Amino acid sequence: MNTETVPTTTSPRENVDIIEHNGKRFVIVGTAHVSEASVTLVEAVIAEENPDCVAIELCEARYHALQDPERWRKTDIVAVIRQGRLAMLVAQMMLAAFQRKIGKELKVSPGQEMLAAANAAKRINAKICLADRDVKATLKRTWAALGWTQKIKLIGLAPLKLFDSEKIEAIDIESLKKSDVLEDAMKELSAQFPGVKHALIDERDKYLAEKIRTADGTRIVAVVGAGHVPGIKRHFGEPVDLEALSSIPKPGLWGKIFGWGFLVVFAALIGYGFVVAGAQVGTEMALSWILINAAAAAIGATLALAHPLSILAAALSAPLTTLHPLVASGWFAGLTEALVRKPKVSDLEAVLDDLQTVRGLFKNRVTHIIMVTALTNLCGMLGSFIALGKLAQMISNVTPH
């Protein structure tokens, strides 16, 4: 016999919802992540409720990062590039930089209400439940959910938002805690990037709801961003597969085809050139591929103001790396840049601030390495398309033996 009850919800005051479910009391506090008023509200609610457990909208990685604000000093940029985690680092840095930009204007550190909730839980010996999905899984699932056109659009808009100089007033941040404002914001986000909203908001609403529901104790206070509150209330008590929501999507068929496509097309063109047009044409085609790819990657590294050795690394690696979907010439250029211009502690300390200006991108050695890697990869990819076109043109101009 099913003993599950239907959750009942009340809202005794603004930004606070109470859910009664299966003999347990859940107090959901909706916050703005850069709001001093949210810190005060969280501390007051936990003091009043004296809960058995406090659930916070953080995963383990983000929780430790908030506890250790000097984490950037420990970043090994060489290891990050070697392990293929540069894109993930950039995404996390951009999110952190945007929150810092808001927090700096309002003189509030991002995530302070989450730390306040954890500290308040410790003072009353309540358990702490880290209720959010791992940030890496969220970012990877968000990226995987986007189509190619959406990915290009997001890449183009993200830096513009980061460099936006528009001032943000405290009253604007506080207004974000009202559900109706956030509902409108989510509708706008959904219209532009449906994949982003689904992975970044909808999936996490379900994940948070289930983690909060299954938290230890009978009295639980949950501290979450206000944007998640409507979704948590909507999904509370529904069956949720946490393992499925935490899985990393595998590359799709088209991604694999595109990734290995260059190698297949290149081999077919070069093979045709040698077999049908002759050794001389085949050799000329191979040389054209090498020169075009090398030049394109070198141009990308040069545009990023890379060290001469980094430019050389880009040029030497590009003809081969453009044929393999798992490696890229930008990695070799970035690694070389990191070795010859190793980031200093001061670079790691200032990385989030320098990420917000064009001058800072080139001045800071960490962000400069990222620029070298990204521009080398971008130009290298363009070069491979140009090179394939050149090989096809060369074949069309020859007479078979």
C-alpha positions as a Markdown table, in Angstrom:
| # | Residue | x | y | z |
|---|---|---|---|---|
| 1 | Met | 0.0 | 0.0 | 0.0 |
| 2 | Asn | 1.4 | 3.4 | -1.0 |
| 3 | Thr | 1.8 | 5.6 | 2.1 |
| 4 | Glu | 3.1 | 8.6 | 0.2 |
| 5 | Thr | 1.2 | 11.8 | 0.8 |
| 6 | Val | 0.7 | 14.8 | -1.5 |
| 7 | Pro | 3.0 | 17.7 | -0.5 |
| 8 | Thr | 1.2 | 20.7 | 0.9 |
| 9 | Thr | 2.8 | 24.2 | 0.5 |
| 10 | Thr | 2.3 | 27.4 | 2.4 |
| 11 | Ser | 4.2 | 30.7 | 2.2 |
| 12 | Pro | 4.3 | 32.5 | 5.5 |
| 13 | Arg | 6.5 | 35.3 | 4.3 |
| 14 | Glu | 8.2 | 36.5 | 1.2 |
| 15 | Asn | 10.9 | 34.2 | -0.2 |
| 16 | Val | 10.0 | 31.5 | 2.3 |
| 17 | Asp | 7.9 | 28.4 | 1.5 |
| 18 | Ile | 7.0 | 25.6 | 3.8 |
| 19 | Ile | 6.3 | 22.1 | 2.4 |
| 20 | Glu | 4.7 | 19.4 | 4.6 |
| 21 | His | 5.3 | 15.9 | 3.2 |
| 22 | Asn | 5.3 | 12.4 | 4.8 |
| 23 | Gly | 5.6 | 13.7 | 8.3 |
| 24 | Lys | 8.5 | 16.0 | 7.5 |
| 25 | Arg | 8.7 | 19.8 | 7.4 |
| 26 | Phe | 10.7 | 21.5 | 4.7 |
| 27 | Val | 11.4 | 25.2 | 4.8 |
| 28 | Ile | 12.5 | 26.5 | 1.4 |
| 29 | Val | 14.4 | 29.8 | 1.4 |
| 30 | Gly | 14.7 | 31.5 | -2.0 |
| 31 | Thr | 17.7 | 33.8 | -2.3 |
| 32 | Ala | 19.7 | 36.0 | -4.6 |
| 33 | His | 23.3 | 34.7 | -4.8 |
| 34 | Val | 24.8 | 38.2 | -4.3 |
| 35 | Ser | 22.5 | 39.7 | -1.7 |
| 36 | Glu | 23.2 | 40.9 | 1.8 |
| 37 | Ala | 19.5 | 40.7 | 2.6 |
| 38 | Ser | 19.5 | 37.0 | 1.6 |
| 39 | Val | 22.3 | 36.3 | 4.1 |
| 40 | Thr | 20.2 | 37.9 | 6.9 |
| 41 | Leu | 17.1 | 36.0 | 5.9 |
| 42 | Val | 18.9 | 32.6 | 5.8 |
| 43 | Glu | 20.4 | 33.1 | 9.2 |
| 44 | Ala | 17.1 | 34.2 | 10.7 |
| 45 | Val | 15.1 | 31.3 | 9.3 |
| 46 | Ile | 17.7 | 28.7 | 10.5 |
| 47 | Ala | 17.7 | 30.2 | 14.0 |
| 48 | Glu | 13.9 | 30.1 | 14.1 |
| 49 | Glu | 13.5 | 26.6 | 12.7 |
| 50 | Asn | 16.4 | 24.9 | 14.5 |
| 51 | Pro | 16.4 | 22.2 | 11.8 |
| 52 | Asp | 17.9 | 18.7 | 11.8 |
| 53 | Cys | 19.5 | 19.3 | 8.5 |
| 54 | Val | 20.3 | 22.3 | 6.2 |
| 55 | Ala | 20.3 | 21.7 | 2.5 |
| 56 | Ile | 22.2 | 24.1 | 0.4 |
| 57 | Glu | 22.3 | 24.7 | -3.4 |
| 58 | Leu | 26.0 | 23.6 | -3.7 |
| 59 | Cys | 27.8 | 20.5 | -5.0 |
| 60 | Glu | 30.9 | 19.3 | -3.2 |
| 61 | Ala | 33.3 | 21.1 | -5.6 |
| 62 | Arg | 31.5 | 24.5 | -5.3 |
| 63 | Tyr | 31.2 | 24.1 | -1.5 |
| 64 | His | 35.0 | 23.6 | -1.2 |
| 65 | Ala | 35.7 | 26.4 | -3.6 |
| 66 | Leu | 33.6 | 28.9 | -1.5 |
| 67 | Gln | 35.4 | 27.7 | 1.6 |
| 68 | Asp | 38.8 | 28.2 | -0.2 |
| 69 | Pro | 38.7 | 31.6 | -2.0 |
| 70 | Glu | 42.4 | 31.2 | -2.8 |
| 71 | Arg | 41.8 | 28.1 | -5.0 |
| 72 | Trp | 42.9 | 30.0 | -8.1 |
| 73 | Arg | 46.4 | 30.0 | -6.7 |
| 74 | Lys | 46.5 | 26.3 | -6.9 |
| 75 | Thr | 45.5 | 25.9 | -10.5 |
| 76 | Asp | 48.0 | 24.0 | -12.6 |
| 77 | Ile | 47.3 | 25.4 | -16.0 |
| 78 | Val | 49.7 | 22.9 | -17.7 |
| 79 | Ala | 47.9 | 20.0 | -16.1 |
| 80 | Val | 44.5 | 21.5 | -17.1 |
| 81 | Ile | 45.6 | 21.7 | -20.8 |
| 82 | Arg | 47.1 | 18.2 | -20.8 |
| 83 | Gln | 44.0 | 16.7 | -19.3 |
| 84 | Gly | 41.7 | 18.4 | -21.8 |
| 85 | Arg | 39.9 | 20.4 | -19.1 |
| 86 | Leu | 40.6 | 23.8 | -20.5 |
| 87 | Ala | 37.0 | 24.4 | -21.8 |
| 88 | Met | 35.6 | 23.4 | -18.4 |
| 89 | Leu | 37.9 | 25.7 | -16.6 |
| 90 | Val | 37.0 | 28.6 | -19.0 |
| 91 | Ala | 33.3 | 28.0 | -18.4 |
| 92 | Gln | 33.7 | 27.9 | -14.6 |
| 93 | Met | 35.9 | 31.0 | -14.7 |
| 94 | Met | 33.3 | 33.0 | -16.8 |
| 95 | Leu | 30.5 | 32.1 | -14.4 |
| 96 | Ala | 32.6 | 33.0 | -11.4 |
| 97 | Ala | 33.8 | 36.3 | -13.0 |
| 98 | Phe | 30.2 | 37.3 | -13.8 |
| 99 | Gln | 29.1 | 36.7 | -10.2 |
| 100 | Arg | 32.1 | 38.5 | -8.9 |
| 101 | Lys | 31.3 | 41.5 | -11.2 |
| 102 | Ile | 27.8 | 41.7 | -9.6 |
| 103 | Gly | 29.1 | 41.1 | -6.1 |
| 104 | Lys | 31.9 | 43.7 | -6.4 |
| 105 | Glu | 29.3 | 46.4 | -7.3 |
| 106 | Leu | 27.1 | 45.4 | -4.4 |
| 107 | Lys | 30.0 | 44.7 | -2.0 |
| 108 | Val | 28.8 | 41.2 | -1.4 |
| 109 | Ser | 30.8 | 38.0 | -2.2 |
| 110 | Pro | 28.9 | 35.6 | -4.4 |
| 111 | Gly | 27.5 | 32.6 | -2.5 |
| 112 | Gln | 27.7 | 34.2 | 0.9 |
| 113 | Glu | 24.2 | 33.1 | 1.8 |
| 114 | Met | 25.2 | 29.5 | 1.2 |
| 115 | Leu | 28.3 | 29.8 | 3.4 |
| 116 | Ala | 26.1 | 31.5 | 6.0 |
| 117 | Ala | 23.6 | 28.6 | 5.9 |
| 118 | Ala | 26.5 | 26.1 | 6.3 |
| 119 | Asn | 28.0 | 28.1 | 9.2 |
| 120 | Ala | 24.5 | 28.4 | 10.9 |
| 121 | Ala | 24.0 | 24.7 | 10.6 |
| 122 | Lys | 27.4 | 24.0 | 12.3 |
| 123 | Arg | 26.5 | 26.3 | 15.2 |
| 124 | Ile | 23.4 | 24.2 | 16.0 |
| 125 | Asn | 25.0 | 20.9 | 15.1 |
| 126 | Ala | 22.6 | 20.3 | 12.2 |
| 127 | Lys | 23.7 | 18.1 | 9.3 |
| 128 | Ile | 24.6 | 19.8 | 6.0 |
| 129 | Cys | 23.2 | 18.4 | 2.8 |
| 130 | Leu | 25.0 | 19.4 | -0.4 |
| 131 | Ala | 21.9 | 19.3 | -2.6 |
| 132 | Asp | 23.1 | 20.5 | -6.0 |
| 133 | Arg | 24.3 | 18.4 | -8.9 |
| 134 | Asp | 28.1 | 18.4 | -9.6 |
| 135 | Val | 28.9 | 21.5 | -11.5 |
| 136 | Lys | 31.0 | 19.6 | -14.1 |
| 137 | Ala | 28.0 | 17.4 | -14.9 |
| 138 | Thr | 25.8 | 20.4 | -15.2 |
| 139 | Leu | 28.1 | 22.3 | -17.6 |
| 140 | Lys | 28.7 | 19.2 | -19.8 |
| 141 | Arg | 25.0 | 18.3 | -20.0 |
| 142 | Thr | 24.2 | 22.0 | -20.8 |
| 143 | Trp | 26.7 | 22.1 | -23.6 |
| 144 | Ala | 25.6 | 18.7 | -24.9 |
| 145 | Ala | 22.0 | 19.8 | -25.0 |
| 146 | Leu | 22.8 | 22.7 | -27.4 |
| 147 | Gly | 22.6 | 22.5 | -31.1 |
| 148 | Trp | 25.5 | 23.8 | -33.2 |
| 149 | Thr | 23.7 | 27.1 | -34.0 |
| 150 | Gln | 22.9 | 27.6 | -30.3 |
| 151 | Lys | 26.5 | 26.8 | -29.3 |
| 152 | Ile | 27.8 | 29.5 | -31.7 |
| 153 | Lys | 25.3 | 32.0 | -30.4 |
| 154 | Leu | 26.1 | 31.3 | -26.8 |
| 155 | Ile | 29.8 | 31.6 | -27.4 |
| 156 | Gly | 29.2 | 35.0 | -29.1 |
| 157 | Leu | 26.9 | 36.4 | -26.4 |
| 158 | Ala | 28.7 | 35.2 | -23.3 |
| 159 | Pro | 31.8 | 37.5 | -23.7 |
| 160 | Leu | 29.5 | 40.5 | -24.5 |
| 161 | Lys | 27.6 | 39.9 | -21.3 |
| 162 | Leu | 30.8 | 39.6 | -19.3 |
| 163 | Phe | 32.2 | 42.8 | -20.7 |
| 164 | Asp | 29.0 | 44.7 | -20.3 |
| 165 | Ser | 29.7 | 47.9 | -18.3 |
| 166 | Glu | 26.1 | 48.5 | -17.3 |
| 167 | Lys | 25.8 | 49.1 | -13.6 |
| 168 | Ile | 23.7 | 46.8 | -11.4 |
| 169 | Glu | 21.8 | 48.3 | -8.5 |
| 170 | Ala | 21.0 | 46.6 | -5.3 |
| 171 | Ile | 17.3 | 47.1 | -5.9 |
| 172 | Asp | 17.7 | 45.1 | -9.2 |
| 173 | Ile | 19.3 | 42.1 | -7.4 |
| 174 | Glu | 16.6 | 42.1 | -4.7 |
| 175 | Ser | 13.9 | 42.1 | -7.4 |
| 176 | Leu | 15.3 | 38.9 | -8.8 |
| 177 | Lys | 14.1 | 37.1 | -5.6 |
| 178 | Lys | 10.5 | 37.6 | -6.7 |
| 179 | Ser | 9.2 | 34.5 | -8.5 |
| 180 | Asp | 7.3 | 36.4 | -11.2 |
| 181 | Val | 10.4 | 38.2 | -12.3 |
| 182 | Leu | 12.4 | 35.0 | -12.5 |
| 183 | Glu | 9.6 | 33.2 | -14.3 |
| 184 | Asp | 9.8 | 35.9 | -17.0 |
| 185 | Ala | 13.6 | 35.7 | -17.1 |
| 186 | Met | 13.3 | 31.9 | -17.6 |
| 187 | Lys | 10.8 | 32.3 | -20.4 |
| 188 | Glu | 13.2 | 34.6 | -22.2 |
| 189 | Leu | 16.1 | 32.3 | -21.6 |
| 190 | Ser | 14.0 | 29.3 | -22.9 |
| 191 | Ala | 13.2 | 31.2 | -26.1 |
| 192 | Gln | 16.9 | 31.9 | -26.9 |
| 193 | Phe | 18.5 | 28.7 | -25.5 |
| 194 | Pro | 16.0 | 25.9 | -24.8 |
| 195 | Gly | 18.9 | 23.5 | -24.2 |
| 196 | Val | 20.5 | 25.8 | -21.6 |
| 197 | Lys | 17.3 | 26.2 | -19.6 |
| 198 | His | 16.5 | 22.5 | -19.6 |
| 199 | Ala | 20.0 | 21.4 | -18.3 |
| 200 | Leu | 20.8 | 24.4 | -16.2 |
| 201 | Ile | 17.4 | 25.0 | -14.6 |
| 202 | Asp | 14.8 | 22.3 | -15.2 |
| 203 | Glu | 17.0 | 19.3 | -14.5 |
| 204 | Arg | 18.5 | 20.9 | -11.4 |
| 205 | Asp | 15.0 | 21.7 | -10.1 |
| 206 | Lys | 14.3 | 18.0 | -10.1 |
| 207 | Tyr | 17.7 | 17.1 | -8.7 |
| 208 | Leu | 17.4 | 19.7 | -5.9 |
| 209 | Ala | 13.8 | 18.6 | -5.1 |
| 210 | Glu | 14.8 | 15.0 | -4.6 |
| 211 | Lys | 18.0 | 15.7 | -2.6 |
| 212 | Ile | 16.0 | 18.0 | -0.3 |
| 213 | Arg | 13.1 | 15.5 | 0.0 |
| 214 | Thr | 15.5 | 12.7 | 1.0 |
| 215 | Ala | 17.6 | 14.8 | 3.4 |
| 216 | Asp | 18.2 | 13.5 | 6.9 |
| 217 | Gly | 15.8 | 14.5 | 9.7 |
| 218 | Thr | 12.2 | 15.6 | 10.0 |
| 219 | Arg | 12.9 | 19.4 | 10.0 |
| 220 | Ile | 14.9 | 20.6 | 7.0 |
| 221 | Val | 15.7 | 24.1 | 5.9 |
| 222 | Ala | 16.8 | 24.3 | 2.2 |
| 223 | Val | 18.6 | 27.4 | 0.9 |
| 224 | Val | 18.4 | 27.7 | -2.9 |
| 225 | Gly | 18.4 | 30.4 | -5.6 |
| 226 | Ala | 15.0 | 31.9 | -5.9 |
| 227 | Gly | 14.8 | 30.8 | -9.6 |
| 228 | His | 14.7 | 27.2 | -8.5 |
| 229 | Val | 11.9 | 27.5 | -6.0 |
| 230 | Pro | 8.9 | 27.2 | -8.4 |
| 231 | Gly | 10.5 | 24.1 | -10.0 |
| 232 | Ile | 11.3 | 22.5 | -6.7 |
| 233 | Lys | 7.7 | 23.0 | -5.5 |
| 234 | Arg | 6.4 | 21.6 | -8.8 |
| 235 | His | 8.6 | 18.5 | -8.7 |
| 236 | Phe | 8.6 | 17.8 | -5.0 |
| 237 | Gly | 7.6 | 14.2 | -4.3 |
| 238 | Glu | 7.9 | 13.1 | -7.9 |
| 239 | Pro | 10.1 | 10.0 | -8.7 |
| 240 | Val | 13.5 | 11.3 | -9.7 |
| 241 | Asp | 16.4 | 9.3 | -11.0 |
| 242 | Leu | 19.5 | 11.1 | -9.6 |
| 243 | Glu | 21.9 | 8.8 | -11.4 |
| 244 | Ala | 20.4 | 9.5 | -14.8 |
| 245 | Leu | 20.5 | 13.3 | -14.2 |
| 246 | Ser | 24.1 | 13.1 | -13.2 |
| 247 | Ser | 25.3 | 11.1 | -16.2 |
| 248 | Ile | 27.6 | 12.7 | -18.8 |
| 249 | Pro | 26.1 | 12.4 | -22.3 |
| 250 | Lys | 28.3 | 10.5 | -24.8 |
| 251 | Pro | 29.1 | 12.2 | -28.2 |
| 252 | Gly | 26.3 | 11.7 | -30.7 |
| 253 | Leu | 26.7 | 9.9 | -34.0 |
| 254 | Trp | 27.0 | 13.1 | -36.0 |
| 255 | Gly | 29.7 | 14.4 | -33.6 |
| 256 | Lys | 31.7 | 11.2 | -34.2 |
| 257 | Ile | 31.2 | 11.4 | -37.9 |
| 258 | Phe | 32.3 | 15.0 | -38.0 |
| 259 | Gly | 35.2 | 14.4 | -35.7 |
| 260 | Trp | 36.7 | 11.6 | -37.8 |
| 261 | Gly | 35.4 | 13.0 | -41.1 |
| 262 | Phe | 38.5 | 15.1 | -41.8 |
| 263 | Leu | 40.7 | 12.1 | -41.6 |
| 264 | Val | 38.5 | 10.1 | -43.9 |
| 265 | Val | 38.1 | 12.8 | -46.5 |
| 266 | Phe | 41.8 | 13.7 | -46.3 |
| 267 | Ala | 42.9 | 10.1 | -46.8 |
| 268 | Ala | 40.5 | 9.7 | -49.7 |
| 269 | Leu | 41.7 | 12.8 | -51.5 |
| 270 | Ile | 45.4 | 12.1 | -50.9 |
| 271 | Gly | 44.9 | 8.4 | -51.9 |
| 272 | Tyr | 43.1 | 9.5 | -55.1 |
| 273 | Gly | 45.8 | 12.0 | -55.8 |
| 274 | Phe | 48.6 | 9.4 | -55.6 |
| 275 | Val | 46.8 | 6.5 | -57.3 |
| 276 | Val | 44.9 | 8.3 | -60.0 |
| 277 | Ala | 46.8 | 11.6 | -60.6 |
| 278 | Gly | 50.3 | 10.4 | -59.9 |
| 279 | Ala | 53.0 | 10.7 | -57.2 |
| 280 | Gln | 53.9 | 14.2 | -58.1 |
| 281 | Val | 50.3 | 15.5 | -57.7 |
| 282 | Gly | 49.8 | 13.4 | -54.5 |
| 283 | Thr | 53.0 | 14.9 | -53.0 |
| 284 | Glu | 51.9 | 18.4 | -53.9 |
| 285 | Met | 48.6 | 17.8 | -52.3 |
| 286 | Ala | 50.2 | 16.6 | -49.1 |
| 287 | Leu | 52.5 | 19.6 | -49.0 |
| 288 | Ser | 49.6 | 21.9 | -49.6 |
| 289 | Trp | 47.8 | 20.4 | -46.6 |
| 290 | Ile | 50.8 | 20.8 | -44.4 |
| 291 | Leu | 51.5 | 24.4 | -45.4 |
| 292 | Ile | 47.9 | 25.6 | -45.2 |
| 293 | Asn | 47.2 | 24.1 | -41.8 |
| 294 | Ala | 50.6 | 25.2 | -40.4 |
| 295 | Ala | 50.1 | 28.7 | -41.6 |
| 296 | Ala | 46.5 | 28.9 | -40.3 |
| 297 | Ala | 47.4 | 27.7 | -36.8 |
| 298 | Ala | 50.5 | 30.0 | -36.7 |
| 299 | Ile | 48.3 | 33.0 | -37.7 |
| 300 | Gly | 45.9 | 32.1 | -34.8 |
| 301 | Ala | 48.8 | 31.9 | -32.3 |
| 302 | Thr | 50.2 | 35.2 | -33.7 |
| 303 | Leu | 46.8 | 37.0 | -33.3 |
| 304 | Ala | 46.9 | 35.9 | -29.6 |
| 305 | Leu | 50.4 | 37.5 | -29.3 |
| 306 | Ala | 51.9 | 34.1 | -28.4 |
| 307 | His | 55.6 | 33.5 | -27.8 |
| 308 | Pro | 57.5 | 32.6 | -31.0 |
| 309 | Leu | 58.1 | 29.1 | -29.6 |
| 310 | Ser | 54.3 | 28.7 | -29.1 |
| 311 | Ile | 53.7 | 29.9 | -32.7 |
| 312 | Leu | 56.2 | 27.3 | -33.9 |
| 313 | Ala | 54.5 | 24.6 | -31.8 |
| 314 | Ala | 51.2 | 25.5 | -33.4 |
| 315 | Ala | 52.6 | 25.4 | -36.9 |
| 316 | Leu | 54.3 | 22.0 | -36.4 |
| 317 | Ser | 51.4 | 20.3 | -34.8 |
| 318 | Ala | 48.5 | 21.6 | -36.9 |
| 319 | Pro | 48.9 | 19.4 | -40.0 |
| 320 | Leu | 48.5 | 16.2 | -37.9 |
| 321 | Thr | 46.2 | 17.4 | -35.1 |
| 322 | Thr | 43.5 | 18.7 | -37.5 |
| 323 | Leu | 43.1 | 15.1 | -38.6 |
| 324 | His | 42.5 | 13.8 | -35.1 |
| 325 | Pro | 39.3 | 14.6 | -33.2 |
| 326 | Leu | 40.9 | 14.1 | -29.7 |
| 327 | Val | 43.8 | 16.4 | -30.0 |
| 328 | Ala | 44.3 | 20.0 | -31.2 |
| 329 | Ser | 47.1 | 22.3 | -32.2 |
| 330 | Gly | 45.9 | 24.8 | -29.7 |
| 331 | Trp | 46.8 | 22.4 | -26.9 |
| 332 | Phe | 50.4 | 22.3 | -28.1 |
| 333 | Ala | 50.6 | 26.0 | -28.5 |
| 334 | Gly | 48.9 | 26.6 | -25.1 |
| 335 | Leu | 51.2 | 24.1 | -23.4 |
| 336 | Thr | 54.3 | 25.7 | -24.9 |
| 337 | Glu | 53.0 | 29.2 | -23.8 |
| 338 | Ala | 52.4 | 27.9 | -20.3 |
| 339 | Leu | 56.0 | 26.5 | -20.1 |
| 340 | Val | 57.8 | 29.5 | -21.5 |
| 341 | Arg | 55.6 | 32.1 | -19.8 |
| 342 | Lys | 54.6 | 30.3 | -16.6 |
| 343 | Pro | 51.7 | 32.0 | -14.7 |
| 344 | Lys | 52.7 | 33.7 | -11.5 |
| 345 | Val | 50.7 | 33.7 | -8.3 |
| 346 | Ser | 49.6 | 37.3 | -9.1 |
| 347 | Asp | 48.1 | 36.1 | -12.3 |
| 348 | Leu | 46.1 | 33.4 | -10.6 |
| 349 | Glu | 44.9 | 35.9 | -7.9 |
| 350 | Ala | 43.7 | 38.4 | -10.6 |
| 351 | Val | 42.3 | 35.9 | -13.1 |
| 352 | Leu | 38.6 | 36.6 | -12.4 |
| 353 | Asp | 39.1 | 40.4 | -12.6 |
| 354 | Asp | 41.3 | 40.3 | -15.7 |
| 355 | Leu | 38.8 | 38.0 | -17.4 |
| 356 | Gln | 36.4 | 40.9 | -17.6 |
| 357 | Thr | 38.4 | 43.2 | -19.8 |
| 358 | Val | 40.1 | 42.7 | -23.2 |
| 359 | Arg | 43.3 | 44.2 | -21.9 |
| 360 | Gly | 43.2 | 41.8 | -19.0 |
| 361 | Leu | 42.8 | 38.8 | -21.2 |
| 362 | Phe | 46.2 | 39.5 | -22.8 |
| 363 | Lys | 48.0 | 40.9 | -19.7 |
| 364 | Asn | 47.1 | 38.0 | -17.4 |
| 365 | Arg | 49.3 | 34.9 | -18.2 |
| 366 | Val | 46.5 | 32.5 | -17.4 |
| 367 | Thr | 43.9 | 34.1 | -19.6 |
| 368 | His | 46.6 | 34.8 | -22.2 |
| 369 | Ile | 47.3 | 31.0 | -22.4 |
| 370 | Ile | 43.6 | 30.4 | -22.9 |
| 371 | Met | 43.5 | 33.0 | -25.7 |
| 372 | Val | 46.5 | 31.3 | -27.4 |
| 373 | Thr | 44.8 | 27.9 | -27.2 |
| 374 | Ala | 41.5 | 29.2 | -28.4 |
| 375 | Leu | 42.6 | 31.3 | -31.3 |
| 376 | Thr | 45.1 | 28.6 | -32.5 |
| 377 | Asn | 42.3 | 26.0 | -32.4 |
| 378 | Leu | 39.9 | 28.3 | -34.2 |
| 379 | Cys | 42.2 | 29.3 | -37.0 |
| 380 | Gly | 43.5 | 25.7 | -37.2 |
| 381 | Met | 39.9 | 24.5 | -37.8 |
| 382 | Leu | 39.4 | 27.2 | -40.5 |
| 383 | Gly | 42.7 | 26.2 | -42.1 |
| 384 | Ser | 41.6 | 22.6 | -42.3 |
| 385 | Phe | 38.5 | 23.5 | -44.2 |
| 386 | Ile | 40.5 | 25.7 | -46.6 |
| 387 | Ala | 43.0 | 22.9 | -47.1 |
| 388 | Leu | 40.4 | 20.4 | -47.9 |
| 389 | Gly | 38.9 | 22.7 | -50.5 |
| 390 | Lys | 42.4 | 23.2 | -52.0 |
| 391 | Leu | 42.9 | 19.4 | -52.3 |
| 392 | Ala | 39.6 | 19.0 | -54.0 |
| 393 | Gln | 40.4 | 21.8 | -56.4 |
| 394 | Met | 43.8 | 20.2 | -57.2 |
| 395 | Ile | 42.2 | 16.9 | -58.0 |
| 396 | Ser | 39.6 | 18.5 | -60.3 |
| 397 | Asn | 42.3 | 20.2 | -62.3 |
| 398 | Val | 44.3 | 17.0 | -63.2 |
| 399 | Thr | 43.8 | 14.4 | -65.8 |
| 400 | Pro | 43.9 | 10.8 | -64.6 |
| 401 | His | 46.8 | 8.6 | -65.9 |
